[in-house]
């Protein structure tokens, strides 16, 4: 464990939550002041996230919990319900990308969000604290508390600042994710009552290695967690809330949705299923991998049929999250490490694409692919970023998503050569991205249709920042893989 007295994780969780109250009060006096305040807080949290990530990376402690705080009694009436947080090679990359995207979301909202700004930035800070809580909780009940807390700001983001069908999309999102979360909680409670009176993840992991949890009990809990984590990831057939939520959400919030909220599902599968429910994961891993494969194909094929640019990007998330499920249940280092790497890469790559849909809609008044023509002539700066973002999304080997997809496919083939069929997914992905680029960027402009305004230099810089970690991690993948490989090797993998 890294020796440090500063409660760095608690600071990352509770500083934005406490600051959200001040953000609202400041915002009642000045919209500009609340934007600056939210930016300052998010930069501080990013600094703490970079420091903690670098410490774990340098100390080669990705397989151990670092910056551990607790366990401290939280609800003394119930044994094993404690405040216990920590970071390892799984949580650290997701905390880092959450903090990174929060800064970019605040910058991206600067001009796109013009109404009810005090409440908007209050909810952004609440969301950041809750999502870091999810990725650092080491107690299942505390994990559930933060898991549900994330829903509240997201519900209001979609319901207040969304598009014409925002109320429908917000309600659908809330019902899907809330019901799934309740089923997940029931699974945790069954484990608590039937096996050990504790919710502590590390304690449960140790106990499960000493006295095996009965396979029947693991199977029941796995079904419950599959619903909870599967809706968030999202896997087919639990994905139907996603396209509606993305279509109606404002562009910066789509960055949060795809960049970090979906990762909660992948994180849950790896943190809970691969450690505590290990035997069930081995026995039924082929089912999870099959669903991952179906999700990959479904997302890729359905994306090809979309007319709305943002809906197309949303369905690429379904495609890319299938990689995470497939990689996690290969139960080998390539697959698990690749799945974590894929979650980080997808967050940055899809972030720039969603922000671009927001700017394009703002400047042209539409996201219809058929109406967007000739951007290379009318909007050259925007068109350049659309091409670069698409190249990151399709896994072209100038950005790091290429590496993570390759690792997942390699891990899958190591399990069963028949899973080589997954190699078709990048081909389909390249196909629909090129088809989209041909119609929106490379086509001739239609002078009778839309009035185009290109992106400002500030926005170009802002969106380019999304791509920097993808380029950096392609050149120096050890900055991520030295940590995630150690974490994967620390699991009791079977292949």
C-alpha positions as CSV (number, residue, x, y, z in Angstrom):
1,X,0.0,0.0,0.0
2,X,1.3,3.5,-0.8
3,X,2.1,5.3,2.4
4,X,0.3,8.5,2.4
5,X,-1.7,10.3,5.1
6,X,-3.9,12.4,2.8
7,X,-7.3,10.8,2.3
8,X,-6.9,11.2,-1.4
9,X,-9.9,9.0,-2.4
10,X,-12.3,10.6,0.0
11,X,-11.1,14.0,-1.3
12,X,-11.9,13.0,-4.9
13,X,-15.3,11.7,-3.8
14,X,-16.5,14.3,-1.4
15,X,-14.8,17.5,-2.5
16,X,-16.9,17.8,-5.7
17,X,-20.1,16.8,-3.7
18,X,-19.5,19.5,-1.1
19,X,-18.4,22.0,-3.8
20,X,-21.7,21.4,-5.6
21,X,-23.5,23.2,-2.8
22,X,-21.2,26.2,-3.2
23,X,-21.6,26.0,-7.0
24,X,-25.3,26.4,-6.7
25,X,-25.0,29.4,-4.4
26,X,-22.3,31.1,-6.6
27,X,-24.4,30.4,-9.7
28,X,-27.3,32.4,-8.3
29,X,-25.1,35.5,-8.5
30,X,-23.2,34.8,-11.7
31,X,-23.3,32.2,-14.5
32,X,-19.7,32.9,-15.5
33,X,-18.6,32.5,-11.9
34,X,-20.2,29.1,-11.5
35,X,-18.6,27.9,-14.7
36,X,-15.1,29.0,-13.5
37,X,-15.8,27.5,-10.1
38,X,-16.8,24.1,-11.5
39,X,-13.7,24.1,-13.8
40,X,-11.4,24.9,-10.9
41,X,-12.8,22.0,-8.8
42,X,-12.7,19.6,-11.7
43,X,-9.1,20.5,-12.4
44,X,-8.2,19.9,-8.7
45,X,-9.8,16.5,-8.9
46,X,-8.0,15.7,-12.1
47,X,-4.7,16.6,-10.4
48,X,-5.4,14.2,-7.6
49,X,-6.4,11.5,-10.1
50,X,-3.2,11.9,-12.0
51,X,-1.2,11.9,-8.8
52,X,-2.8,8.7,-7.6
53,X,-2.6,7.0,-11.0
54,X,1.1,7.9,-11.4
55,X,1.9,6.7,-7.9
56,X,0.3,3.2,-8.5
57,X,2.0,3.0,-11.9
58,X,5.5,3.9,-10.6
59,X,5.2,1.7,-7.6
60,X,4.1,-1.3,-9.7
61,X,1.2,-1.9,-7.3
62,X,-1.6,-2.4,-9.8
63,X,-2.4,-5.8,-8.3
64,X,-2.9,-4.4,-4.8
65,X,-5.1,-1.8,-3.2
66,X,-3.5,1.6,-2.9
67,X,-4.6,4.7,-1.0
68,X,-6.9,2.4,1.0
69,X,-9.1,4.1,3.5
70,X,-11.1,2.1,6.1
71,X,-13.0,0.0,6.8
72,X,-14.8,2.4,9.1
73,X,-18.2,1.6,10.5
74,X,-20.9,3.2,8.4
75,X,-24.1,1.5,9.7
76,X,-23.1,-0.2,12.9
77,X,-26.4,-2.0,13.2
78,X,-25.5,-4.2,10.3
79,X,-22.3,-6.1,10.4
80,X,-20.0,-5.6,7.4
81,X,-21.5,-2.3,6.3
82,X,-18.5,0.0,6.3
83,X,-17.0,3.0,4.6
84,X,-14.1,1.3,2.7
85,X,-12.4,2.7,-0.4
86,X,-9.3,1.9,-2.4
87,X,-7.7,1.9,-5.9
88,X,-5.9,-0.7,-7.9
89,X,-5.1,-1.4,-11.5
90,X,-8.8,-1.6,-12.3
91,X,-10.2,1.4,-10.5
92,X,-7.3,3.8,-11.1
93,X,-7.7,4.1,-15.0
94,X,-11.4,4.6,-14.6
95,X,-11.0,7.3,-11.9
96,X,-8.5,9.0,-14.1
97,X,-10.7,9.0,-17.2
98,X,-13.7,10.2,-15.1
99,X,-11.7,13.2,-13.8
100,X,-10.3,13.9,-17.3
101,X,-13.7,13.9,-18.9
102,X,-15.3,16.0,-16.2
103,X,-12.8,18.8,-17.1
104,X,-13.6,18.5,-20.8
105,X,-17.4,18.3,-20.1
106,X,-17.2,21.6,-18.2
107,X,-15.3,23.2,-21.0
108,X,-17.6,21.7,-23.6
109,X,-20.7,23.0,-21.8
110,X,-19.3,26.6,-21.7
111,X,-21.3,27.8,-24.6
112,X,-23.6,24.9,-25.4
113,X,-25.5,25.1,-22.0
114,X,-27.1,28.5,-21.5
115,X,-30.1,27.8,-19.3
116,X,-30.3,27.0,-15.5
117,X,-26.5,27.0,-15.3
118,X,-26.3,26.9,-11.4
119,X,-28.2,23.7,-11.3
120,X,-26.3,22.2,-14.3
121,X,-22.9,22.7,-12.8
122,X,-24.1,21.6,-9.4
123,X,-25.2,18.3,-10.9
124,X,-21.9,17.9,-12.8
125,X,-20.0,18.1,-9.5
126,X,-22.4,15.7,-7.9
127,X,-22.0,13.3,-10.8
128,X,-18.2,13.4,-10.6
129,X,-18.2,12.6,-6.8
130,X,-20.6,9.7,-7.2
131,X,-18.9,8.1,-10.2
132,X,-15.5,8.2,-8.5
133,X,-17.3,6.6,-5.4
134,X,-18.4,3.7,-7.7
135,X,-14.9,3.1,-9.0
136,X,-13.3,3.1,-5.5
137,X,-15.9,1.5,-3.2
138,X,-14.7,-1.7,-1.5
139,X,-18.0,-2.5,0.2
140,X,-20.9,-3.7,-1.8
141,X,-23.5,-1.6,0.0
142,X,-21.3,1.5,-0.4
143,X,-20.9,0.6,-4.0
144,X,-24.6,0.3,-4.4
145,X,-25.1,3.7,-2.7
146,X,-22.8,5.5,-5.2
147,X,-24.2,3.4,-8.1
148,X,-27.7,4.8,-7.4
149,X,-26.5,8.3,-6.7
150,X,-25.2,8.5,-10.2
151,X,-28.7,8.1,-11.6
152,X,-30.1,11.3,-10.0
153,X,-27.9,13.9,-11.8
154,X,-28.1,11.9,-15.1
155,X,-32.0,11.8,-14.8
156,X,-32.1,15.6,-14.5
157,X,-29.4,16.2,-17.2
158,X,-31.6,14.4,-19.7
159,X,-35.0,15.5,-18.4
160,X,-34.1,19.3,-18.2
161,X,-31.5,20.0,-20.9
162,X,-32.4,17.3,-23.3
163,X,-34.1,17.3,-26.7
164,X,-37.8,17.3,-27.6
165,X,-38.4,13.8,-26.2
166,X,-36.3,14.4,-23.1
167,X,-39.0,13.4,-20.5
168,X,-39.6,10.1,-22.2
169,X,-35.9,9.3,-22.5
170,X,-35.2,10.4,-18.9
171,X,-38.0,8.2,-17.5
172,X,-36.9,5.2,-19.7
173,X,-33.3,5.6,-18.6
174,X,-34.3,5.8,-14.9
175,X,-36.7,2.9,-15.0
176,X,-34.3,0.6,-16.8
177,X,-31.3,1.4,-14.6
178,X,-33.2,1.6,-11.3
179,X,-35.0,-1.7,-11.7
180,X,-31.8,-3.4,-12.8
181,X,-30.0,-1.9,-9.8
182,X,-32.6,-3.3,-7.4
183,X,-32.1,-6.8,-8.9
184,X,-28.4,-6.4,-8.4
185,X,-28.9,-5.4,-4.8
186,X,-31.0,-8.5,-4.2
187,X,-28.1,-10.5,-5.4
188,X,-25.8,-8.8,-2.9
189,X,-28.3,-9.5,-0.1
190,X,-28.6,-13.1,-1.0
191,X,-24.8,-13.4,-0.8
192,X,-24.8,-11.6,2.6
193,X,-27.6,-13.8,4.1
194,X,-26.6,-17.1,2.6
195,X,-22.8,-17.0,2.8
196,X,-21.1,-14.4,5.0
197,X,-22.5,-11.5,7.0
198,X,-20.2,-8.9,5.3
199,X,-20.4,-6.7,2.3
200,X,-16.7,-6.0,2.2
201,X,-15.3,-6.9,-1.2
202,X,-11.8,-7.8,-0.1
203,X,-13.1,-9.9,2.8
204,X,-15.5,-11.7,0.5
205,X,-12.7,-12.4,-1.9
206,X,-10.5,-13.9,0.8
207,X,-13.3,-16.0,2.2
208,X,-14.2,-17.3,-1.3
209,X,-10.7,-18.5,-1.7
210,X,-10.6,-20.3,1.6
211,X,-14.2,-21.7,1.7
212,X,-15.7,-21.9,-1.8
213,X,-19.0,-20.2,-2.3
214,X,-21.4,-23.0,-3.5
215,X,-21.8,-22.9,-7.3
216,X,-25.6,-22.7,-7.0
217,X,-25.3,-19.6,-4.8
218,X,-22.8,-18.0,-7.2
219,X,-25.1,-18.8,-10.1
220,X,-28.0,-17.0,-8.5
221,X,-26.0,-14.0,-7.6
222,X,-24.4,-14.0,-11.1
223,X,-27.9,-13.8,-12.7
224,X,-28.7,-10.8,-10.5
225,X,-25.5,-9.0,-11.2
226,X,-25.8,-9.7,-14.9
227,X,-29.0,-7.7,-15.0
228,X,-27.6,-4.9,-13.0
229,X,-24.2,-4.6,-14.8
230,X,-25.6,-5.7,-18.2
231,X,-28.1,-2.8,-18.3
232,X,-25.4,-0.3,-17.6
233,X,-22.8,-1.7,-19.9
234,X,-25.2,-2.1,-22.0
235,X,-25.5,-5.6,-23.4
236,X,-28.2,-6.9,-25.8
237,X,-31.1,-7.2,-25.0
238,X,-30.8,-4.6,-22.1
239,X,-29.5,-1.8,-24.3
240,X,-32.7,-0.2,-25.6
241,X,-32.6,2.8,-23.2
242,X,-29.2,3.9,-24.6
243,X,-30.0,5.2,-28.1
244,X,-33.0,7.3,-26.7
245,X,-30.9,8.6,-23.8
246,X,-28.1,9.6,-26.1
247,X,-30.3,11.1,-28.7
248,X,-32.1,13.4,-26.3
249,X,-29.2,14.2,-23.9
250,X,-27.1,17.4,-24.6
251,X,-23.7,16.6,-26.2
252,X,-21.6,17.1,-23.0
253,X,-23.8,14.8,-21.1
254,X,-23.5,12.1,-23.8
255,X,-19.8,12.3,-23.1
256,X,-20.6,11.4,-19.4
257,X,-23.1,8.7,-20.5
258,X,-20.8,6.9,-22.9
259,X,-17.5,7.9,-21.3
260,X,-18.0,6.8,-17.7
261,X,-21.6,5.7,-16.9
262,X,-21.4,2.7,-19.3
263,X,-18.1,1.7,-17.7
264,X,-19.9,1.1,-14.4
265,X,-21.2,-2.2,-15.9
266,X,-17.8,-3.4,-17.2
267,X,-16.2,-2.4,-13.9
268,X,-18.9,-4.4,-12.0
269,X,-18.4,-7.5,-14.0
270,X,-14.6,-7.5,-13.5
271,X,-14.7,-6.3,-9.8
272,X,-17.5,-8.6,-8.6
273,X,-17.9,-11.5,-11.0
274,X,-14.3,-12.3,-11.6
275,X,-13.2,-12.1,-7.9
276,X,-16.1,-13.2,-5.7
277,X,-18.1,-15.2,-8.2
278,X,-15.1,-16.8,-9.8
279,X,-16.4,-20.4,-10.2
280,X,-19.6,-19.2,-11.8
281,X,-17.6,-17.0,-14.1
282,X,-15.5,-20.0,-15.2
283,X,-18.5,-22.3,-15.6
284,X,-20.7,-19.9,-17.5
285,X,-18.1,-17.7,-19.0
286,X,-19.0,-19.0,-22.5
287,X,-22.5,-17.5,-22.0
288,X,-21.1,-14.1,-21.1
289,X,-18.7,-14.3,-24.1
290,X,-21.5,-15.3,-26.4
291,X,-23.6,-12.3,-25.3
292,X,-20.6,-10.1,-25.7
293,X,-20.1,-11.3,-29.2
294,X,-23.8,-10.8,-30.0
295,X,-23.7,-7.3,-28.5
296,X,-20.7,-6.4,-30.7
297,X,-22.4,-7.6,-33.9
298,X,-25.7,-6.1,-33.1
299,X,-24.3,-2.7,-32.2
300,X,-22.2,-2.6,-35.4
301,X,-25.0,-3.8,-37.8
302,X,-27.7,-1.5,-36.3
303,X,-25.3,1.5,-36.4
304,X,-25.1,1.1,-40.2
305,X,-28.9,1.8,-40.5
306,X,-29.0,5.0,-38.5
307,X,-29.9,8.4,-40.1
308,X,-29.1,10.5,-37.1
309,X,-25.4,11.1,-36.6
310,X,-25.6,11.0,-32.8
311,X,-27.7,7.9,-32.8
312,X,-25.0,6.2,-34.9
313,X,-22.3,7.2,-32.5
314,X,-24.5,5.9,-29.6
315,X,-24.8,2.5,-31.2
316,X,-21.1,2.3,-31.7
317,X,-20.9,2.3,-27.9
318,X,-23.0,-0.9,-27.8
319,X,-20.6,-2.4,-30.3
320,X,-17.5,-1.3,-28.3
321,X,-18.9,-2.3,-24.9
322,X,-19.4,-5.9,-26.3
323,X,-15.6,-6.0,-26.5
324,X,-15.4,-5.3,-22.7
325,X,-17.8,-8.2,-21.9
326,X,-16.0,-10.6,-24.3
327,X,-12.6,-9.6,-22.9
328,X,-13.5,-9.9,-19.3
329,X,-14.8,-13.4,-19.5
330,X,-12.0,-14.8,-21.5
331,X,-10.5,-15.1,-18.0
332,X,-6.9,-14.6,-19.3
333,X,-4.5,-11.6,-19.0
334,X,-4.9,-10.5,-22.6
335,X,-8.7,-10.4,-22.4
336,X,-9.1,-8.8,-19.0
337,X,-6.3,-6.2,-19.4
338,X,-7.6,-5.5,-22.9
339,X,-11.1,-5.0,-21.5
340,X,-9.9,-2.4,-19.0
341,X,-7.8,-0.7,-21.7
342,X,-10.8,-0.7,-24.0
343,X,-13.0,1.1,-21.4
344,X,-10.4,3.9,-21.1
345,X,-9.9,4.2,-24.9
346,X,-13.6,4.2,-25.7
347,X,-14.2,7.0,-23.1
348,X,-11.9,9.4,-24.9
349,X,-12.7,8.3,-28.5
350,X,-16.5,8.5,-28.1
351,X,-16.2,11.7,-26.1
352,X,-14.8,13.6,-29.0
353,X,-17.4,12.2,-31.4
354,X,-20.4,13.1,-29.1
355,X,-19.0,16.6,-28.7
356,X,-18.7,16.9,-32.4
357,X,-22.4,16.0,-32.9
358,X,-23.2,18.8,-30.5
359,X,-21.2,21.4,-32.3
360,X,-22.5,20.2,-35.7
361,X,-26.1,20.4,-34.5
362,X,-25.4,23.8,-33.0
363,X,-23.9,25.2,-36.2
364,X,-26.2,23.6,-38.8
365,X,-29.4,22.9,-36.9
366,X,-29.5,19.2,-37.8
367,X,-27.8,15.9,-37.1
368,X,-29.4,14.1,-40.1
369,X,-26.7,12.4,-42.1
370,X,-28.5,12.9,-45.4
371,X,-28.6,16.7,-44.9
372,X,-25.0,17.1,-43.7
373,X,-23.0,17.4,-46.9
374,X,-19.6,18.8,-47.9
375,X,-18.3,19.6,-44.4
376,X,-14.7,19.4,-45.8
377,X,-15.5,22.5,-47.8
378,X,-17.8,24.4,-45.5
379,X,-16.4,23.3,-42.1
380,X,-12.8,22.2,-42.7
381,X,-11.8,22.3,-39.0
382,X,-14.9,20.4,-37.9
383,X,-14.4,17.9,-40.8
384,X,-10.8,17.3,-39.8
385,X,-11.8,16.4,-36.2
386,X,-14.7,14.3,-37.5
387,X,-12.2,12.2,-39.5
388,X,-9.7,11.9,-36.6
389,X,-12.5,11.0,-34.1
390,X,-13.9,8.4,-36.6
391,X,-10.4,6.9,-37.0
392,X,-10.2,6.6,-33.2
393,X,-13.7,5.1,-33.1
394,X,-13.0,2.5,-35.9
395,X,-9.7,1.4,-34.3
396,X,-7.3,2.6,-37.0
397,X,-3.7,1.9,-35.7
398,X,-2.8,5.6,-35.2
399,X,-4.8,5.6,-31.9
400,X,-4.7,3.3,-28.9
401,X,-8.2,1.7,-29.4
402,X,-6.5,-0.5,-32.0
403,X,-4.4,-2.0,-29.3
404,X,-7.2,-2.7,-26.8
405,X,-9.4,-4.3,-29.5
406,X,-6.5,-6.4,-30.7
407,X,-5.8,-7.6,-27.1
408,X,-9.5,-8.6,-26.5
409,X,-9.6,-10.5,-29.8
410,X,-6.3,-12.2,-29.0
411,X,-7.6,-13.2,-25.6
412,X,-10.8,-14.6,-27.2
413,X,-8.9,-16.6,-29.8
414,X,-6.8,-18.1,-27.0
415,X,-10.0,-19.5,-25.5
416,X,-11.6,-20.8,-28.7
417,X,-10.4,-20.3,-32.2
418,X,-14.1,-20.0,-33.3
419,X,-14.1,-16.6,-31.5
420,X,-11.9,-15.3,-34.3
421,X,-15.2,-14.3,-35.8
422,X,-14.9,-11.2,-33.6
423,X,-12.3,-10.0,-36.2
424,X,-15.2,-9.2,-38.4
425,X,-16.4,-6.5,-36.0
426,X,-13.6,-4.0,-36.8
427,X,-14.3,-4.5,-40.5
428,X,-18.0,-3.7,-40.1
429,X,-17.1,-0.7,-37.8
430,X,-14.7,0.7,-40.5
431,X,-17.4,0.2,-43.1
432,X,-20.1,2.3,-41.4
433,X,-17.7,5.0,-40.3
434,X,-16.4,5.3,-43.9
435,X,-20.0,5.4,-45.1
436,X,-20.8,8.2,-42.7
437,X,-17.7,10.1,-43.7
438,X,-18.4,9.7,-47.4
439,X,-21.8,11.3,-47.0
440,X,-21.1,14.0,-44.5
441,X,-17.5,15.1,-45.0
442,X,-16.3,14.0,-48.4
443,X,-19.5,14.8,-50.4
444,X,-20.1,18.0,-52.3
445,X,-21.9,20.7,-50.4
446,X,-25.5,21.4,-51.2
447,X,-25.8,25.2,-51.5
448,X,-29.6,25.1,-51.2
449,X,-29.7,23.4,-47.9
450,X,-27.8,24.4,-44.7
451,X,-25.9,27.4,-43.5
452,X,-22.6,26.2,-42.1
453,X,-20.3,27.9,-39.6
454,X,-17.0,26.3,-38.7
455,X,-15.7,25.6,-35.3
456,X,-13.9,28.3,-33.2
457,X,-10.2,27.8,-32.4
458,X,-11.0,27.3,-28.7
459,X,-13.3,24.4,-29.6
460,X,-10.7,22.9,-31.9
461,X,-8.2,22.9,-29.0
462,X,-10.8,21.6,-26.6
463,X,-11.7,18.6,-28.8
464,X,-8.1,17.9,-29.7
465,X,-7.4,17.3,-26.0
466,X,-9.6,14.2,-26.2
467,X,-7.3,12.6,-28.7
468,X,-4.0,13.2,-26.9
469,X,-4.2,10.3,-24.5
470,X,-5.2,8.0,-27.4
471,X,-2.1,9.0,-29.3
472,X,0.1,8.9,-26.2
473,X,-1.1,5.4,-25.2
474,X,-0.4,4.1,-28.7
475,X,3.2,5.2,-28.5
476,X,3.6,4.3,-24.8
477,X,1.0,1.6,-24.0
478,X,3.1,0.6,-21.0
479,X,1.6,3.7,-19.2
480,X,-1.6,1.7,-19.1
481,X,-0.7,-1.9,-19.6
482,X,1.9,-2.1,-16.9
483,X,-0.9,-1.4,-14.4
484,X,-3.8,-3.4,-16.0
485,X,-1.6,-6.4,-16.7
486,X,-0.6,-6.5,-13.1
487,X,-4.2,-6.3,-12.0
488,X,-5.2,-9.1,-14.3
489,X,-2.3,-11.3,-13.2
490,X,-3.4,-10.8,-9.6
491,X,-6.8,-12.4,-10.4
492,X,-7.2,-16.2,-10.3
493,X,-7.5,-16.5,-14.0
494,X,-7.8,-19.9,-15.6
495,X,-6.5,-19.4,-19.1
